[in-house]
């Protein structure tokens, strides 16, 4: 029973970390998209950080959901 509580708490910490990462990602992308739209609407340079940060965010999501636990075992 103690191990079950431990794994539940670990899953909550993973999820909490992912949610913080996701909120920072959306806030930063909103600012970058706004800056791109105001100063250089003809050049969509903001897509590079959108994709470049989105890929590690997807890996973080997989880790938070426990999909990468197979690699640890």
PyMOL Python script that loads the backbone (N, CA, C, O; Angstrom):
from pymol import cmd

cmd.read_pdbstr("""\
ATOM      1  N   UNK A   1       0.820  -1.191   0.000  1.00  0.00           N
ATOM      2  CA  UNK A   1       0.000   0.000   0.000  1.00  0.00           C
ATOM      3  C   UNK A   1       0.866   1.258   0.000  1.00  0.00           C
ATOM      4  O   UNK A   1       0.492   2.254  -0.618  1.00  0.00           O
ATOM      5  N   UNK A   2       2.006   1.235   0.673  1.00  0.00           N
ATOM      6  CA  UNK A   2       2.893   2.387   0.703  1.00  0.00           C
ATOM      7  C   UNK A   2       3.491   2.672  -0.658  1.00  0.00           C
ATOM      8  O   UNK A   2       3.692   3.829  -1.027  1.00  0.00           O
ATOM      9  N   UNK A   3       3.778   1.605  -1.413  1.00  0.00           N
ATOM     10  CA  UNK A   3       4.338   1.775  -2.751  1.00  0.00           C
ATOM     11  C   UNK A   3       3.323   2.416  -3.690  1.00  0.00           C
ATOM     12  O   UNK A   3       3.689   3.202  -4.564  1.00  0.00           O
ATOM     13  N   UNK A   4       2.046   2.077  -3.508  1.00  0.00           N
ATOM     14  CA  UNK A   4       0.986   2.646  -4.341  1.00  0.00           C
ATOM     15  C   UNK A   4       0.869   4.152  -4.104  1.00  0.00           C
ATOM     16  O   UNK A   4       0.724   4.920  -5.055  1.00  0.00           O
ATOM     17  N   UNK A   5       0.932   4.573  -2.846  1.00  0.00           N
ATOM     18  CA  UNK A   5       0.882   6.001  -2.528  1.00  0.00           C
ATOM     19  C   UNK A   5       2.090   6.730  -3.089  1.00  0.00           C
ATOM     20  O   UNK A   5       1.988   7.865  -3.554  1.00  0.00           O
ATOM     21  N   UNK A   6       3.242   6.057  -3.040  1.00  0.00           N
ATOM     22  CA  UNK A   6       4.468   6.650  -3.563  1.00  0.00           C
ATOM     23  C   UNK A   6       4.369   6.870  -5.074  1.00  0.00           C
ATOM     24  O   UNK A   6       4.749   7.927  -5.579  1.00  0.00           O
ATOM     25  N   UNK A   7       3.860   5.876  -5.785  1.00  0.00           N
ATOM     26  CA  UNK A   7       3.744   6.007  -7.237  1.00  0.00           C
ATOM     27  C   UNK A   7       2.685   7.040  -7.610  1.00  0.00           C
ATOM     28  O   UNK A   7       2.830   7.740  -8.612  1.00  0.00           O
ATOM     29  N   UNK A   8       1.625   7.139  -6.817  1.00  0.00           N
ATOM     30  CA  UNK A   8       0.601   8.155  -7.077  1.00  0.00           C
ATOM     31  C   UNK A   8       1.170   9.550  -6.880  1.00  0.00           C
ATOM     32  O   UNK A   8       0.906  10.454  -7.674  1.00  0.00           O
ATOM     33  N   UNK A   9       1.952   9.723  -5.819  1.00  0.00           N
ATOM     34  CA  UNK A   9       2.569  11.027  -5.564  1.00  0.00           C
ATOM     35  C   UNK A   9       3.584  11.372  -6.653  1.00  0.00           C
ATOM     36  O   UNK A   9       3.672  12.526  -7.073  1.00  0.00           O
ATOM     37  N   UNK A  10       4.338  10.395  -7.106  1.00  0.00           N
ATOM     38  CA  UNK A  10       5.299  10.618  -8.194  1.00  0.00           C
ATOM     39  C   UNK A  10       4.564  11.030  -9.469  1.00  0.00           C
ATOM     40  O   UNK A  10       5.020  11.925 -10.181  1.00  0.00           O
ATOM     41  N   UNK A  11       3.437  10.391  -9.762  1.00  0.00           N
ATOM     42  CA  UNK A  11       2.649  10.735 -10.944  1.00  0.00           C
ATOM     43  C   UNK A  11       2.089  12.149 -10.832  1.00  0.00           C
ATOM     44  O   UNK A  11       2.045  12.881 -11.820  1.00  0.00           O
ATOM     45  N   UNK A  12       1.664  12.531  -9.639  1.00  0.00           N
ATOM     46  CA  UNK A  12       1.156  13.903  -9.448  1.00  0.00           C
ATOM     47  C   UNK A  12       2.254  14.936  -9.655  1.00  0.00           C
ATOM     48  O   UNK A  12       2.023  15.982 -10.261  1.00  0.00           O
ATOM     49  N   UNK A  13       3.455  14.641  -9.150  1.00  0.00           N
ATOM     50  CA  UNK A  13       4.576  15.575  -9.354  1.00  0.00           C
ATOM     51  C   UNK A  13       4.921  15.693 -10.827  1.00  0.00           C
ATOM     52  O   UNK A  13       5.196  16.787 -11.318  1.00  0.00           O
ATOM     53  N   UNK A  14       4.909  14.571 -11.533  1.00  0.00           N
ATOM     54  CA  UNK A  14       5.186  14.592 -12.977  1.00  0.00           C
ATOM     55  C   UNK A  14       4.152  15.453 -13.699  1.00  0.00           C
ATOM     56  O   UNK A  14       4.497  16.288 -14.534  1.00  0.00           O
ATOM     57  N   UNK A  15       2.891  15.239 -13.368  1.00  0.00           N
ATOM     58  CA  UNK A  15       1.819  15.983 -14.019  1.00  0.00           C
ATOM     59  C   UNK A  15       1.905  17.468 -13.693  1.00  0.00           C
ATOM     60  O   UNK A  15       1.709  18.310 -14.570  1.00  0.00           O
ATOM     61  N   UNK A  16       2.193  17.790 -12.447  1.00  0.00           N
ATOM     62  CA  UNK A  16       2.323  19.190 -12.037  1.00  0.00           C
ATOM     63  C   UNK A  16       3.473  19.867 -12.801  1.00  0.00           C
ATOM     64  O   UNK A  16       3.331  21.000 -13.260  1.00  0.00           O
ATOM     65  N   UNK A  17       4.591  19.181 -12.932  1.00  0.00           N
ATOM     66  CA  UNK A  17       5.719  19.728 -13.693  1.00  0.00           C
ATOM     67  C   UNK A  17       5.367  19.937 -15.152  1.00  0.00           C
ATOM     68  O   UNK A  17       5.742  20.944 -15.752  1.00  0.00           O
ATOM     69  N   UNK A  18       4.647  18.988 -15.717  1.00  0.00           N
ATOM     70  CA  UNK A  18       4.241  19.127 -17.118  1.00  0.00           C
ATOM     71  C   UNK A  18       3.286  20.297 -17.305  1.00  0.00           C
ATOM     72  O   UNK A  18       3.406  21.043 -18.276  1.00  0.00           O
ATOM     73  N   UNK A  19       2.346  20.464 -16.394  1.00  0.00           N
ATOM     74  CA  UNK A  19       1.377  21.566 -16.514  1.00  0.00           C
ATOM     75  C   UNK A  19       2.091  22.909 -16.431  1.00  0.00           C
ATOM     76  O   UNK A  19       1.757  23.835 -17.170  1.00  0.00           O
ATOM     77  N   UNK A  20       3.069  23.022 -15.540  1.00  0.00           N
ATOM     78  CA  UNK A  20       3.849  24.266 -15.454  1.00  0.00           C
ATOM     79  C   UNK A  20       4.598  24.501 -16.753  1.00  0.00           C
ATOM     80  O   UNK A  20       4.609  25.617 -17.271  1.00  0.00           O
ATOM     81  N   UNK A  21       5.229  23.449 -17.288  1.00  0.00           N
ATOM     82  CA  UNK A  21       5.947  23.556 -18.564  1.00  0.00           C
ATOM     83  C   UNK A  21       4.996  23.987 -19.683  1.00  0.00           C
ATOM     84  O   UNK A  21       5.347  24.830 -20.509  1.00  0.00           O
ATOM     85  N   UNK A  22       3.810  23.418 -19.709  1.00  0.00           N
ATOM     86  CA  UNK A  22       2.821  23.740 -20.734  1.00  0.00           C
ATOM     87  C   UNK A  22       2.349  25.193 -20.628  1.00  0.00           C
ATOM     88  O   UNK A  22       2.197  25.871 -21.645  1.00  0.00           O
ATOM     89  N   UNK A  23       2.120  25.668 -19.415  1.00  0.00           N
ATOM     90  CA  UNK A  23       1.677  27.059 -19.233  1.00  0.00           C
ATOM     91  C   UNK A  23       2.769  28.045 -19.665  1.00  0.00           C
ATOM     92  O   UNK A  23       2.479  29.052 -20.310  1.00  0.00           O
ATOM     93  N   UNK A  24       4.008  27.754 -19.312  1.00  0.00           N
ATOM     94  CA  UNK A  24       5.110  28.626 -19.727  1.00  0.00           C
ATOM     95  C   UNK A  24       5.246  28.611 -21.242  1.00  0.00           C
ATOM     96  O   UNK A  24       5.491  29.649 -21.856  1.00  0.00           O
ATOM     97  N   UNK A  25       5.088  27.437 -21.848  1.00  0.00           N
ATOM     98  CA  UNK A  25       5.159  27.313 -23.306  1.00  0.00           C
ATOM     99  C   UNK A  25       4.096  28.193 -23.980  1.00  0.00           C
ATOM    100  O   UNK A  25       4.406  28.959 -24.893  1.00  0.00           O
ATOM    101  N   UNK A  26       2.847  28.077 -23.524  1.00  0.00           N
ATOM    102  CA  UNK A  26       1.777  28.862 -24.140  1.00  0.00           C
ATOM    103  C   UNK A  26       1.976  30.362 -23.931  1.00  0.00           C
ATOM    104  O   UNK A  26       1.713  31.151 -24.838  1.00  0.00           O
ATOM    105  N   UNK A  27       2.432  30.757 -22.758  1.00  0.00           N
ATOM    106  CA  UNK A  27       2.676  32.181 -22.500  1.00  0.00           C
ATOM    107  C   UNK A  27       3.790  32.709 -23.395  1.00  0.00           C
ATOM    108  O   UNK A  27       3.658  33.776 -23.995  1.00  0.00           O
ATOM    109  N   UNK A  28       4.886  31.962 -23.483  1.00  0.00           N
ATOM    110  CA  UNK A  28       6.013  32.393 -24.315  1.00  0.00           C
ATOM    111  C   UNK A  28       5.621  32.428 -25.794  1.00  0.00           C
ATOM    112  O   UNK A  28       5.995  33.354 -26.514  1.00  0.00           O
ATOM    113  N   UNK A  29       4.875  31.430 -26.242  1.00  0.00           N
ATOM    114  CA  UNK A  29       4.475  31.403 -27.655  1.00  0.00           C
ATOM    115  C   UNK A  29       3.503  32.538 -27.970  1.00  0.00           C
ATOM    116  O   UNK A  29       3.547  33.098 -29.066  1.00  0.00           O
ATOM    117  N   UNK A  30       2.635  32.880 -27.036  1.00  0.00           N
ATOM    118  CA  UNK A  30       1.721  34.002 -27.268  1.00  0.00           C
ATOM    119  C   UNK A  30       2.509  35.299 -27.451  1.00  0.00           C
ATOM    120  O   UNK A  30       2.207  36.103 -28.334  1.00  0.00           O
ATOM    121  N   UNK A  31       3.520  35.491 -26.605  1.00  0.00           N
ATOM    122  CA  UNK A  31       4.348  36.698 -26.723  1.00  0.00           C
ATOM    123  C   UNK A  31       5.124  36.686 -28.036  1.00  0.00           C
ATOM    124  O   UNK A  31       5.160  37.695 -28.741  1.00  0.00           O
ATOM    125  N   UNK A  32       5.746  35.551 -28.374  1.00  0.00           N
ATOM    126  CA  UNK A  32       6.525  35.476 -29.611  1.00  0.00           C
ATOM    127  C   UNK A  32       5.652  35.663 -30.847  1.00  0.00           C
ATOM    128  O   UNK A  32       6.051  36.351 -31.787  1.00  0.00           O
ATOM    129  N   UNK A  33       4.475  35.064 -30.855  1.00  0.00           N
ATOM    130  CA  UNK A  33       3.584  35.227 -32.002  1.00  0.00           C
ATOM    131  C   UNK A  33       3.122  36.676 -32.139  1.00  0.00           C
ATOM    132  O   UNK A  33       3.012  37.195 -33.250  1.00  0.00           O
ATOM    133  N   UNK A  34       2.855  37.320 -31.016  1.00  0.00           N
ATOM    134  CA  UNK A  34       2.458  38.723 -31.037  1.00  0.00           C
ATOM    135  C   UNK A  34       3.595  39.609 -31.562  1.00  0.00           C
ATOM    136  O   UNK A  34       3.371  40.482 -32.400  1.00  0.00           O
ATOM    137  N   UNK A  35       4.799  39.380 -31.070  1.00  0.00           N
ATOM    138  CA  UNK A  35       5.958  40.156 -31.531  1.00  0.00           C
ATOM    139  C   UNK A  35       6.191  39.913 -33.013  1.00  0.00           C
ATOM    140  O   UNK A  35       6.457  40.854 -33.761  1.00  0.00           O
ATOM    141  N   UNK A  36       6.092  38.659 -33.447  1.00  0.00           N
ATOM    142  CA  UNK A  36       6.270  38.342 -34.864  1.00  0.00           C
ATOM    143  C   UNK A  36       5.208  39.021 -35.721  1.00  0.00           C
ATOM    144  O   UNK A  36       5.515  39.558 -36.785  1.00  0.00           O
ATOM    145  N   UNK A  37       3.973  38.999 -35.264  1.00  0.00           N
ATOM    146  CA  UNK A  37       2.882  39.602 -36.031  1.00  0.00           C
ATOM    147  C   UNK A  37       3.039  41.117 -36.118  1.00  0.00           C
ATOM    148  O   UNK A  37       2.724  41.706 -37.152  1.00  0.00           O
ATOM    149  N   UNK A  38       3.518  41.754 -35.060  1.00  0.00           N
ATOM    150  CA  UNK A  38       3.653  43.213 -35.051  1.00  0.00           C
ATOM    151  C   UNK A  38       4.846  43.673 -35.875  1.00  0.00           C
ATOM    152  O   UNK A  38       4.722  44.595 -36.681  1.00  0.00           O
ATOM    153  N   UNK A  39       6.008  43.038 -35.683  1.00  0.00           N
ATOM    154  CA  UNK A  39       7.237  43.540 -36.291  1.00  0.00           C
ATOM    155  C   UNK A  39       7.614  42.918 -37.625  1.00  0.00           C
ATOM    156  O   UNK A  39       8.295  43.566 -38.421  1.00  0.00           O
ATOM    157  N   UNK A  40       7.204  41.702 -37.897  1.00  0.00           N
ATOM    158  CA  UNK A  40       7.577  41.056 -39.158  1.00  0.00           C
ATOM    159  C   UNK A  40       6.475  40.098 -39.605  1.00  0.00           C
ATOM    160  O   UNK A  40       6.687  38.886 -39.646  1.00  0.00           O
ATOM    161  N   UNK A  41       5.301  40.631 -39.940  1.00  0.00           N
ATOM    162  CA  UNK A  41       4.200  39.729 -40.305  1.00  0.00           C
ATOM    163  C   UNK A  41       4.452  38.944 -41.594  1.00  0.00           C
ATOM    164  O   UNK A  41       3.822  37.912 -41.824  1.00  0.00           O
ATOM    165  N   UNK A  42       5.365  39.425 -42.430  1.00  0.00           N
ATOM    166  CA  UNK A  42       5.641  38.731 -43.688  1.00  0.00           C
ATOM    167  C   UNK A  42       6.634  37.576 -43.517  1.00  0.00           C
ATOM    168  O   UNK A  42       6.774  36.753 -44.422  1.00  0.00           O
ATOM    169  N   UNK A  43       7.324  37.500 -42.373  1.00  0.00           N
ATOM    170  CA  UNK A  43       8.283  36.423 -42.112  1.00  0.00           C
ATOM    171  C   UNK A  43       7.864  35.672 -40.841  1.00  0.00           C
ATOM    172  O   UNK A  43       7.991  36.214 -39.743  1.00  0.00           O
ATOM    173  N   UNK A  44       7.380  34.465 -40.968  1.00  0.00           N
ATOM    174  CA  UNK A  44       6.892  33.724 -39.789  1.00  0.00           C
ATOM    175  C   UNK A  44       8.024  33.033 -39.006  1.00  0.00           C
ATOM    176  O   UNK A  44       8.046  31.806 -38.905  1.00  0.00           O
ATOM    177  N   UNK A  45       8.945  33.806 -38.464  1.00  0.00           N
ATOM    178  CA  UNK A  45      10.068  33.250 -37.714  1.00  0.00           C
ATOM    179  C   UNK A  45       9.633  32.612 -36.393  1.00  0.00           C
ATOM    180  O   UNK A  45      10.368  31.800 -35.831  1.00  0.00           O
ATOM    181  N   UNK A  46       8.464  32.966 -35.900  1.00  0.00           N
ATOM    182  CA  UNK A  46       8.018  32.425 -34.614  1.00  0.00           C
ATOM    183  C   UNK A  46       7.658  30.939 -34.702  1.00  0.00           C
ATOM    184  O   UNK A  46       7.476  30.288 -33.673  1.00  0.00           O
ATOM    185  N   UNK A  47       7.555  30.403 -35.906  1.00  0.00           N
ATOM    186  CA  UNK A  47       7.267  28.976 -36.048  1.00  0.00           C
ATOM    187  C   UNK A  47       8.448  28.114 -35.604  1.00  0.00           C
ATOM    188  O   UNK A  47       8.255  26.988 -35.145  1.00  0.00           O
ATOM    189  N   UNK A  48       9.668  28.636 -35.739  1.00  0.00           N
ATOM    190  CA  UNK A  48      10.838  27.863 -35.326  1.00  0.00           C
ATOM    191  C   UNK A  48      10.837  27.566 -33.827  1.00  0.00           C
ATOM    192  O   UNK A  48      10.981  26.402 -33.451  1.00  0.00           O
ATOM    193  N   UNK A  49      10.681  28.570 -32.949  1.00  0.00           N
ATOM    194  CA  UNK A  49      10.611  28.216 -31.525  1.00  0.00           C
ATOM    195  C   UNK A  49       9.329  27.454 -31.163  1.00  0.00           C
ATOM    196  O   UNK A  49       9.319  26.681 -30.204  1.00  0.00           O
ATOM    197  N   UNK A  50       8.267  27.665 -31.914  1.00  0.00           N
ATOM    198  CA  UNK A  50       7.022  26.940 -31.667  1.00  0.00           C
ATOM    199  C   UNK A  50       7.246  25.442 -31.828  1.00  0.00           C
ATOM    200  O   UNK A  50       6.822  24.654 -30.983  1.00  0.00           O
ATOM    201  N   UNK A  51       7.908  25.051 -32.906  1.00  0.00           N
ATOM    202  CA  UNK A  51       8.187  23.635 -33.161  1.00  0.00           C
ATOM    203  C   UNK A  51       9.375  23.160 -32.325  1.00  0.00           C
ATOM    204  O   UNK A  51       9.363  22.051 -31.791  1.00  0.00           O
ATOM    205  N   UNK A  52      10.406  24.012 -32.215  1.00  0.00           N
ATOM    206  CA  UNK A  52      11.608  23.629 -31.488  1.00  0.00           C
ATOM    207  C   UNK A  52      11.365  23.380 -30.015  1.00  0.00           C
ATOM    208  O   UNK A  52      12.027  22.530 -29.419  1.00  0.00           O
ATOM    209  N   UNK A  53      10.438  24.096 -29.417  1.00  0.00           N
ATOM    210  CA  UNK A  53      10.102  23.885 -28.018  1.00  0.00           C
ATOM    211  C   UNK A  53       8.956  22.887 -27.896  1.00  0.00           C
ATOM    212  O   UNK A  53       8.791  22.245 -26.859  1.00  0.00           O
ATOM    213  N   UNK A  54       8.172  22.762 -28.950  1.00  0.00           N
ATOM    214  CA  UNK A  54       7.038  21.842 -28.922  1.00  0.00           C
ATOM    215  C   UNK A  54       7.468  20.380 -28.892  1.00  0.00           C
ATOM    216  O   UNK A  54       6.803  19.551 -28.271  1.00  0.00           O
ATOM    217  N   UNK A  55       8.570  20.060 -29.554  1.00  0.00           N
ATOM    218  CA  UNK A  55       9.041  18.674 -29.566  1.00  0.00           C
ATOM    219  C   UNK A  55       9.464  18.211 -28.164  1.00  0.00           C
ATOM    220  O   UNK A  55       9.030  17.142 -27.734  1.00  0.00           O
ATOM    221  N   UNK A  56      10.290  18.967 -27.439  1.00  0.00           N
ATOM    222  CA  UNK A  56      10.599  18.546 -26.068  1.00  0.00           C
ATOM    223  C   UNK A  56       9.364  18.555 -25.160  1.00  0.00           C
ATOM    224  O   UNK A  56       9.271  17.758 -24.227  1.00  0.00           O
ATOM    225  N   UNK A  57       8.433  19.445 -25.432  1.00  0.00           N
ATOM    226  CA  UNK A  57       7.201  19.469 -24.654  1.00  0.00           C
ATOM    227  C   UNK A  57       6.406  18.180 -24.874  1.00  0.00           C
ATOM    228  O   UNK A  57       5.805  17.654 -23.937  1.00  0.00           O
ATOM    229  N   UNK A  58       6.400  17.678 -26.089  1.00  0.00           N
ATOM    230  CA  UNK A  58       5.723  16.412 -26.377  1.00  0.00           C
ATOM    231  C   UNK A  58       6.405  15.255 -25.641  1.00  0.00           C
ATOM    232  O   UNK A  58       5.732  14.355 -25.138  1.00  0.00           O
ATOM    233  N   UNK A  59       7.734  15.278 -25.579  1.00  0.00           N
ATOM    234  CA  UNK A  59       8.451  14.254 -24.815  1.00  0.00           C
ATOM    235  C   UNK A  59       8.135  14.359 -23.326  1.00  0.00           C
ATOM    236  O   UNK A  59       8.000  13.345 -22.640  1.00  0.00           O
ATOM    237  N   UNK A  60       8.019  15.584 -22.832  1.00  0.00           N
ATOM    238  CA  UNK A  60       7.669  15.787 -21.433  1.00  0.00           C
ATOM    239  C   UNK A  60       6.267  15.248 -21.161  1.00  0.00           C
ATOM    240  O   UNK A  60       6.018  14.661 -20.109  1.00  0.00           O
ATOM    241  N   UNK A  61       5.362  15.446 -22.102  1.00  0.00           N
ATOM    242  CA  UNK A  61       4.002  14.909 -21.953  1.00  0.00           C
ATOM    243  C   UNK A  61       4.034  13.385 -21.889  1.00  0.00           C
ATOM    244  O   UNK A  61       3.351  12.780 -21.063  1.00  0.00           O
ATOM    245  N   UNK A  62       4.825  12.769 -22.759  1.00  0.00           N
ATOM    246  CA  UNK A  62       4.938  11.307 -22.747  1.00  0.00           C
ATOM    247  C   UNK A  62       5.526  10.820 -21.426  1.00  0.00           C
ATOM    248  O   UNK A  62       5.085   9.802 -20.893  1.00  0.00           O
ATOM    249  N   UNK A  63       6.511  11.533 -20.896  1.00  0.00           N
ATOM    250  CA  UNK A  63       7.119  11.162 -19.623  1.00  0.00           C
ATOM    251  C   UNK A  63       6.118  11.327 -18.477  1.00  0.00           C
ATOM    252  O   UNK A  63       6.034  10.480 -17.587  1.00  0.00           O
ATOM    253  N   UNK A  64       5.355  12.434 -18.509  1.00  0.00           N
ATOM    254  CA  UNK A  64       4.375  12.695 -17.451  1.00  0.00           C
ATOM    255  C   UNK A  64       3.267  11.642 -17.454  1.00  0.00           C
ATOM    256  O   UNK A  64       2.728  11.308 -16.399  1.00  0.00           O
ATOM    257  N   UNK A  65       2.929  11.123 -18.619  1.00  0.00           N
ATOM    258  CA  UNK A  65       1.887  10.104 -18.702  1.00  0.00           C
ATOM    259  C   UNK A  65       2.430   8.704 -18.387  1.00  0.00           C
ATOM    260  O   UNK A  65       1.663   7.748 -18.269  1.00  0.00           O
ATOM    261  N   UNK A  66       3.743   8.592 -18.254  1.00  0.00           N
ATOM    262  CA  UNK A  66       4.341   7.301 -17.926  1.00  0.00           C
ATOM    263  C   UNK A  66       4.642   6.446 -19.139  1.00  0.00           C
ATOM    264  O   UNK A  66       4.934   5.258 -18.999  1.00  0.00           O
ATOM    265  N   UNK A  67       4.578   7.028 -20.327  1.00  0.00           N
ATOM    266  CA  UNK A  67       4.840   6.236 -21.536  1.00  0.00           C
ATOM    267  C   UNK A  67       6.316   5.876 -21.695  1.00  0.00           C
ATOM    268  O   UNK A  67       6.651   4.931 -22.410  1.00  0.00           O
ATOM    269  N   UNK A  68       7.194   6.622 -21.036  1.00  0.00           N
ATOM    270  CA  UNK A  68       8.625   6.357 -21.151  1.00  0.00           C
ATOM    271  C   UNK A  68       9.150   5.490 -20.016  1.00  0.00           C
ATOM    272  O   UNK A  68      10.355   5.257 -19.923  1.00  0.00           O
ATOM    273  N   UNK A  69       8.259   5.011 -19.152  1.00  0.00           N
ATOM    274  CA  UNK A  69       8.675   4.132 -18.067  1.00  0.00           C
ATOM    275  C   UNK A  69       9.212   2.807 -18.580  1.00  0.00           C
ATOM    276  O   UNK A  69       9.996   2.143 -17.901  1.00  0.00           O
ATOM    277  N   UNK A  70       8.795   2.426 -19.767  1.00  0.00           N
ATOM    278  CA  UNK A  70       9.271   1.173 -20.382  1.00  0.00           C
ATOM    279  C   UNK A  70      10.775   1.250 -20.585  1.00  0.00           C
ATOM    280  O   UNK A  70      11.461   0.235 -20.464  1.00  0.00           O
ATOM    281  N   UNK A  71      11.301   2.421 -20.890  1.00  0.00           N
ATOM    282  CA  UNK A  71      12.733   2.572 -21.132  1.00  0.00           C
ATOM    283  C   UNK A  71      13.550   2.430 -19.851  1.00  0.00           C
ATOM    284  O   UNK A  71      14.718   2.044 -19.895  1.00  0.00           O
ATOM    285  N   UNK A  72      12.943   2.739 -18.725  1.00  0.00           N
ATOM    286  CA  UNK A  72      13.643   2.676 -17.437  1.00  0.00           C
ATOM    287  C   UNK A  72      13.771   1.252 -16.924  1.00  0.00           C
ATOM    288  O   UNK A  72      14.705   0.948 -16.182  1.00  0.00           O
ATOM    289  N   UNK A  73      12.883   0.404 -17.290  1.00  0.00           N
ATOM    290  CA  UNK A  73      12.859  -0.967 -16.741  1.00  0.00           C
ATOM    291  C   UNK A  73      13.719  -1.908 -17.523  1.00  0.00           C
ATOM    292  O   UNK A  73      13.804  -3.090 -17.189  1.00  0.00           O
TER     293      UNK A  73
END
""", "prot")
cmd.dss("prot")
cmd.show_as("cartoon", "prot")
cmd.util.cbc("prot")
cmd.orient("prot")
